[in-house]
C-alpha cells in the first residue's frame, strides 16, 4: 500500500499509518531447513499464516531432506546475537519463539536476550534430537534446562521427548502424565507445558496443556496414517503468533492445535520422504468452493469460519497467572 503524496513526507502521519497497520511481531530463533519441513522457513510461513509478522534469526543450518537430518552447521553465538540485537533495537516484539539453537553457547545468548526483554513471553520447543550424537544431545539438554527454561513461559514438546529429557530417572511402571512433566519443568521455572502426542487407545493421541498444579485443558486427535516432519515447529510457531496477537493462553493453544490439525490434514509429500504440513492450507483451491455459498468459506488467516469449531475440542480457562 502506498502513502498518499501529501503524507509521504510527513513523519508523524507516516508513523501513525505504520503503527495502525502493524501486525504482531514474533522473534524466532531456529536453524534454516532447506527442505521446508520445519526450521525458519516453517516458522515464518506459520506465523504469517495466522496473522503475525516473523522476525527470523538463524542459529545455523541443517543438511537434510524430507526424510531425515544428515548434519547441522551451527552459527557462532556472536552471529546469533548480532542478528537479534539489530532487529530488537528497531522493532518491538510481542513474543519470542525458540526452536533449535544448535549449541549451548547459542542457548546462553538467547537466554540473555530473553532476560533483557522479559516483557515478551517465550515459547520454547524441544525437538527430537535422536539424529544427533549422544554427547551433543546431553550438552544441549543441560544448557537448555539450566539457561533457557528459567526464561520460558510455555514449553512445547512431544511426550516421549520431554519424558526422556526431564524425567530420565522415571521408575514407575506407568508412563508420566502431562502434569508429571509440567512439574519437572516447573522445578526450573516453567509455568506452563504443552505436552503433545500422548498415546491413547485406538489410534488416538492426546495433547495436554498443564501447569504444576493442574491440567488446564486437553485435546484428543486421531492419528493420521502418515509420517510427518515439522509438526512440532508448526504448533509452537502458531502458538507464539496467536499469543502475540492478543489471545490468552487457552485460546491460543486451542487455535494452534486446530491449525496444526488442519495443516496435517492437508499435508503433502514433496519428495521421497515424509509428509510435510501444508501451513497455507486455507489458500489452496477447493473443488467444493464452486457451490457459490460464501457462508462456509474459511477466512484467509487460517482460522475456522466459526470460532466455536476451534474451541469445541479444547476449551480452556484463562491462565491463572501472568508471566
Secondary structure, DSSP 8 states (H G I E B T S, - for coil): ----GGGTT-HHHHHHHHHHH--EEEEEEEEE-TTSSSHHHHHHHHHHHTTEEEEEEEEEEEEE-SS-EEEEEE--HHHHHHHHHHHHTTS--SEEEE----SHHHHHHHHHHHHHTTTSEEEEE----TTS-HHHHHHHHHHIIIIIGGG-SEEEEEHHHHHHHH-TT--SSS---HHHHHHHHHTTT-SEEEEEEEEETTTEEEEEEE-SS-EEEEEEEE--SS-EESHHHHHHHHHHHHHHTT--HHHHHHHHHHHHHHHHHT-B--SSS-EE--TTGGGS--GGGGG--GGG---TTS--SSHHHHHTT------SS--
